[in-house]
Amino acid sequence: MPAAPQVSAKPRLFDEVRAVARMRHLSIRTEQAYVQWIRRFILFHKKRHPREMEEPEIREFISHLAVNDGISASTQTVALSALLFLYRDVLKKDLPYVSHIERAQKPKRLPVVFTRHETKRILAQLEGTHWLIAGLLYGSGLRLMECLRLRGKDIDFTYSQLMIRDGKGEKDRITMLPAKLKQPLMRHLQKVKVLHDEDLAAGYGEVFLPYALARKYPNAPKQWGWQYVFPAAHRSLDPRSGKERRHHLSETTLQKAVKKAIQGAGISKHASCHTFRHSFATHLLERGYDIRTVQELLGHKDVRTTMIYTHVLNRGGRGVTSPIDL
């Protein structure tokens, strides 16, 4: 009788990477990006196992990305973070600081900003949910994913404020809820509540909860307060648990709508959804609000990040009189 094949108890490398990423509560996007960069690192070194490589191989790969592939500085930083995560957190290998890397040059660019009139024209091109989301991006200074990840419990109509949970850097903050958007948002939530009730009646109605909250509060995934404010039109399978749930609206849907609205408004600026956030900060500073207040509303860790909008204010004729006008 042939012997049973031996099954290795040791998990595969990428399974380990995913397991540690989930244990450390990394987002699904970060997990996918890290796996992609680790795979590229292994292929670059002719499929050698990372345990056989150390700092020189990491330095060679990261430098190659900047010199030969011409990637941006931010992309290079993500690639380096993925490899440091692999060695320090997954392989438990003490890795010294990776130095002498050829770094991609980070260009110094001022943010693109809409004028008030341009903002009005763009919003006029949008309608329904797209108009409401764009209104929150501009009226509350939200990042796109912060807006799409809003849940019912994060909206306080009484105090006209939004609670942003797990923003950039896993920080919470409070920002304003514009008075102009209150009634449209209430009407929108009434429609979402009907959709949620239909999901419950069909045996679904669960939503993803972060940080293993679903185990701590078993009934929470189906409660109204945890549902996304901007749910997707259709249910989908969760890539981690395999459960059929209704996730939030895809960001590409709004990105396409905003791009079309910018073109429809006849604006030639190289702009995106994030330009609404830049415009929010700039227009508040134009009206004389304190930069520290704007910093808190935006959720910037350092006021120097917010200071870039003062440079926007001081250019384009706002701070200097042209000699031809004298």
C-alpha positions as CSV (number, residue, x, y, z in Angstrom):
1,M,0.0,0.0,0.0
2,P,1.6,3.3,-1.0
3,A,2.6,5.7,1.7
4,A,0.4,8.8,2.2
5,P,2.1,11.9,0.8
6,Q,3.6,14.1,3.5
7,V,1.8,17.4,4.0
8,S,4.0,20.3,5.1
9,A,2.5,22.0,8.2
10,K,4.4,25.2,7.4
11,P,2.1,27.7,5.6
12,R,3.2,29.2,2.3
13,L,4.9,32.6,2.4
14,F,2.0,34.6,1.0
15,D,-0.4,32.9,3.3
16,E,1.8,34.0,6.2
17,V,1.9,37.5,4.8
18,R,-1.9,37.7,4.6
19,A,-2.3,36.2,8.1
20,V,0.0,38.7,9.7
21,A,-1.5,41.6,7.8
22,R,-5.0,40.7,9.1
23,M,-3.7,40.2,12.6
24,R,-2.2,43.7,12.5
25,H,-5.5,45.1,11.1
26,L,-4.0,46.3,7.8
27,S,-6.6,47.3,5.2
28,I,-7.4,44.9,2.4
29,R,-5.8,47.4,0.0
30,T,-2.6,47.5,2.0
31,E,-2.5,43.8,2.2
32,Q,-2.9,43.4,-1.6
33,A,-0.3,46.0,-2.3
34,Y,2.2,44.4,0.1
35,V,1.7,40.9,-1.5
36,Q,2.2,42.4,-5.0
37,W,5.5,44.1,-4.1
38,I,6.8,41.0,-2.2
39,R,6.0,38.9,-5.3
40,R,7.8,41.4,-7.6
41,F,10.8,41.4,-5.2
42,I,11.0,37.6,-5.4
43,L,10.7,37.5,-9.2
44,F,13.3,40.3,-9.5
45,H,15.8,38.0,-7.7
46,K,15.1,34.9,-9.8
47,K,12.6,33.4,-7.4
48,R,15.0,33.2,-4.5
49,H,13.3,32.8,-1.1
50,P,13.4,36.0,1.0
51,R,15.0,34.1,3.9
52,E,18.1,33.7,1.6
53,M,18.3,37.5,1.0
54,E,19.0,40.4,3.2
55,E,19.7,44.2,3.1
56,P,21.8,44.2,-0.2
57,E,19.1,42.5,-2.2
58,I,16.4,44.9,-0.8
59,R,18.6,47.9,-1.6
60,E,19.2,46.6,-5.2
61,F,15.5,46.1,-5.8
62,I,14.3,49.4,-4.4
63,S,17.0,51.3,-6.2
64,H,16.1,49.5,-9.5
65,L,12.5,50.7,-9.2
66,A,13.7,54.3,-9.1
67,V,16.5,54.2,-11.7
68,N,15.1,51.7,-14.2
69,D,11.4,51.7,-13.7
70,G,11.0,55.4,-13.1
71,I,8.4,55.0,-10.3
72,S,7.3,57.9,-8.1
73,A,8.7,58.5,-4.7
74,S,5.4,57.5,-2.9
75,T,5.3,54.2,-4.8
76,Q,8.9,53.5,-3.9
77,T,8.1,54.1,-0.3
78,V,5.2,51.6,-0.4
79,A,7.5,49.0,-1.9
80,L,10.1,49.5,0.8
81,S,7.4,49.4,3.5
82,A,6.1,46.0,2.1
83,L,9.6,44.5,2.3
84,L,10.2,45.8,5.8
85,F,6.9,44.4,6.8
86,L,7.9,41.0,5.3
87,Y,11.2,40.8,7.1
88,R,10.4,42.3,10.5
89,D,6.8,41.2,11.0
90,V,6.4,38.0,9.0
91,L,9.9,36.4,8.9
92,K,10.9,37.8,12.3
93,K,14.2,38.7,10.9
94,D,16.1,41.6,12.5
95,L,16.8,43.9,9.7
96,P,19.0,47.0,10.1
97,Y,18.0,50.3,8.5
98,V,18.2,49.9,4.7
99,S,20.5,52.7,3.7
100,H,22.2,54.0,0.5
101,I,19.1,53.5,-1.6
102,E,18.7,55.4,-4.8
103,R,15.5,57.3,-4.0
104,A,13.0,58.6,-6.5
105,Q,12.8,62.4,-6.4
106,K,9.5,63.7,-5.0
107,P,8.4,66.6,-7.1
108,K,7.4,69.8,-5.2
109,R,3.9,70.6,-6.6
110,L,1.3,72.9,-5.3
111,P,-2.2,71.4,-5.1
112,V,-4.7,72.0,-7.8
113,V,-7.6,74.1,-6.5
114,F,-11.0,74.9,-7.9
115,T,-12.3,78.5,-7.7
116,R,-15.7,78.9,-6.0
117,H,-17.4,79.4,-9.4
118,E,-15.7,76.3,-10.8
119,T,-16.8,74.3,-7.9
120,K,-20.4,75.4,-8.4
121,R,-20.3,74.5,-12.1
122,I,-18.9,71.1,-11.4
123,L,-21.5,70.3,-8.7
124,A,-24.2,71.4,-11.1
125,Q,-23.1,68.6,-13.5
126,L,-23.7,66.0,-10.8
127,E,-26.9,64.6,-9.4
128,G,-28.2,62.2,-6.8
129,T,-25.7,60.2,-4.8
130,H,-22.8,61.5,-6.8
131,W,-23.8,65.1,-6.0
132,L,-24.1,64.3,-2.3
133,I,-20.7,62.6,-2.1
134,A,-19.0,65.4,-4.0
135,G,-20.8,67.9,-1.8
136,L,-19.3,66.2,1.3
137,L,-15.8,66.1,-0.2
138,Y,-16.0,69.9,-0.7
139,G,-18.2,70.9,2.1
140,S,-16.5,68.8,4.8
141,G,-13.0,68.4,3.4
142,L,-13.2,64.6,3.3
143,R,-10.9,62.3,1.5
144,L,-12.8,60.1,-1.0
145,M,-12.4,56.8,1.0
146,E,-13.3,58.6,4.3
147,C,-16.6,59.6,2.7
148,L,-17.4,56.2,1.2
149,R,-16.6,54.5,4.6
150,L,-19.0,56.7,6.6
151,R,-21.5,54.7,8.6
152,G,-24.9,55.8,9.9
153,K,-23.6,56.2,13.5
154,D,-20.9,58.6,12.3
155,I,-23.4,61.4,11.4
156,D,-24.6,63.7,14.1
157,F,-27.4,65.9,12.6
158,T,-28.0,67.6,16.0
159,Y,-24.5,69.1,16.3
160,S,-24.0,69.2,12.5
161,Q,-20.8,67.2,12.5
162,L,-19.3,64.0,11.1
163,M,-17.0,61.6,12.9
164,I,-14.3,60.3,10.7
165,R,-13.1,56.9,11.9
166,D,-9.7,55.4,11.1
167,G,-8.7,58.2,8.7
168,K,-5.2,58.5,7.3
169,G,-2.8,57.2,10.0
170,E,-5.6,55.4,11.8
171,K,-6.7,58.7,13.4
172,D,-10.3,59.8,14.3
173,R,-11.4,63.4,13.9
174,I,-14.5,65.5,13.8
175,T,-15.5,67.8,10.9
176,M,-18.5,69.8,10.0
177,L,-21.7,68.7,8.3
178,P,-22.8,71.5,6.0
179,A,-26.3,72.8,6.6
180,K,-27.0,72.7,2.8
181,L,-26.5,68.9,2.8
182,K,-28.5,68.0,5.9
183,Q,-31.9,67.5,4.3
184,P,-30.5,65.7,1.2
185,L,-28.5,63.4,3.4
186,M,-31.6,62.6,5.5
187,R,-33.6,61.7,2.4
188,H,-30.7,59.6,1.1
189,L,-30.5,57.7,4.4
190,Q,-34.2,56.9,4.3
191,K,-33.6,55.1,0.9
192,V,-30.6,53.3,2.3
193,K,-32.7,52.1,5.3
194,V,-35.3,50.6,2.9
195,L,-32.5,48.8,1.1
196,H,-31.1,47.5,4.4
197,D,-34.5,46.2,5.4
198,E,-34.8,44.4,2.1
199,D,-31.4,42.7,2.7
200,L,-32.5,41.6,6.2
201,A,-35.7,40.2,4.8
202,A,-33.7,38.2,2.2
203,G,-31.5,36.7,4.9
204,Y,-28.5,39.1,4.5
205,G,-28.0,42.6,5.8
206,E,-24.5,42.1,7.4
207,V,-21.8,44.6,6.9
208,F,-18.0,44.3,7.4
209,L,-16.8,45.4,10.8
210,P,-13.1,46.2,11.5
211,Y,-10.9,45.0,14.3
212,A,-12.8,41.8,15.0
213,L,-15.8,43.8,16.4
214,A,-18.1,41.2,14.9
215,R,-16.9,38.6,17.4
216,K,-17.2,41.0,20.3
217,Y,-20.6,42.3,19.2
218,P,-22.3,39.5,17.2
219,N,-25.4,41.5,16.4
220,A,-23.6,44.6,15.3
221,P,-23.1,43.7,11.7
222,K,-26.8,43.8,11.0
223,Q,-27.6,46.9,13.1
224,W,-28.6,50.0,11.2
225,G,-26.0,52.3,12.8
226,W,-23.1,50.2,11.4
227,Q,-24.4,50.2,7.8
228,Y,-22.5,52.2,5.2
229,V,-24.1,55.6,4.3
230,F,-23.2,55.0,0.6
231,P,-23.8,51.3,0.0
232,A,-23.1,49.5,-3.3
233,A,-25.9,48.8,-5.6
234,H,-25.4,45.0,-5.4
235,R,-24.2,42.6,-2.7
236,S,-20.7,41.0,-3.2
237,L,-18.5,38.3,-1.6
238,D,-16.1,39.5,1.0
239,P,-12.6,38.6,-0.2
240,R,-11.5,37.6,3.3
241,S,-14.4,35.8,4.9
242,G,-16.3,34.7,1.7
243,K,-19.6,36.1,3.1
244,E,-22.1,37.8,0.9
245,R,-22.4,41.4,2.1
246,R,-23.3,44.8,0.8
247,H,-20.1,46.8,0.8
248,H,-19.7,50.6,0.3
249,L,-19.9,52.2,-3.1
250,S,-16.8,51.7,-5.3
251,E,-14.5,54.8,-5.5
252,T,-14.1,54.3,-9.3
253,T,-17.8,55.0,-9.8
254,L,-17.4,58.5,-8.3
255,Q,-14.1,59.2,-9.9
256,K,-15.5,58.6,-13.3
257,A,-18.6,60.7,-12.5
258,V,-16.4,63.6,-11.2
259,K,-14.1,63.4,-14.2
260,K,-17.1,63.6,-16.5
261,A,-18.5,66.6,-14.5
262,I,-15.2,68.5,-14.7
263,Q,-15.2,68.0,-18.5
264,G,-18.8,69.0,-18.7
265,A,-18.2,72.2,-16.8
266,G,-15.5,73.1,-19.4
267,I,-12.7,73.1,-16.8
268,S,-9.2,72.1,-18.2
269,K,-7.4,71.7,-14.8
270,H,-5.8,68.4,-14.0
271,A,-8.2,67.7,-11.2
272,S,-9.9,64.8,-9.4
273,C,-12.1,64.0,-6.4
274,H,-9.2,65.0,-4.1
275,T,-9.3,68.5,-5.6
276,F,-12.5,69.2,-3.7
277,R,-10.6,68.7,-0.4
278,H,-7.8,71.1,-1.6
279,S,-10.5,73.6,-2.5
280,F,-12.2,73.2,0.9
281,A,-8.9,74.1,2.8
282,T,-8.0,77.0,0.4
283,H,-11.5,78.6,0.5
284,L,-11.5,78.4,4.3
285,L,-8.2,80.2,4.5
286,E,-9.4,82.7,2.0
287,R,-12.2,83.6,4.4
288,G,-9.7,84.2,7.2
289,Y,-10.1,81.0,9.3
290,D,-7.2,80.1,11.5
291,I,-4.7,77.6,10.0
292,R,-4.8,75.5,13.1
293,T,-8.6,75.1,12.8
294,V,-8.2,74.1,9.1
295,Q,-5.5,71.6,10.2
296,E,-7.8,69.9,12.7
297,L,-10.7,69.7,10.1
298,L,-8.4,68.1,7.6
299,G,-6.8,65.8,10.1
300,H,-3.2,66.7,9.2
301,K,-0.6,65.5,11.8
302,D,1.7,68.5,11.1
303,V,0.6,72.1,10.4
304,R,3.4,72.3,7.8
305,T,1.2,70.0,5.6
306,T,-1.6,72.5,5.9
307,M,0.8,75.4,5.2
308,I,1.0,74.4,1.5
309,Y,-2.4,76.0,1.0
310,T,-1.1,79.3,2.1
311,H,1.4,79.1,-0.8
312,V,-1.6,78.6,-3.1
313,L,-3.1,81.8,-1.7
314,N,0.1,83.8,-2.2
315,R,0.5,82.9,-5.9
316,G,-1.4,83.6,-9.1
317,G,-1.6,87.4,-8.5
318,R,-3.1,87.2,-5.0
319,G,0.0,88.3,-3.2
320,V,1.8,90.3,-5.9
321,T,0.8,93.1,-8.2
322,S,2.0,92.8,-11.8
323,P,4.2,95.7,-13.0
324,I,1.9,96.1,-16.0
325,D,-0.9,97.0,-13.6
326,L,1.1,99.8,-11.9
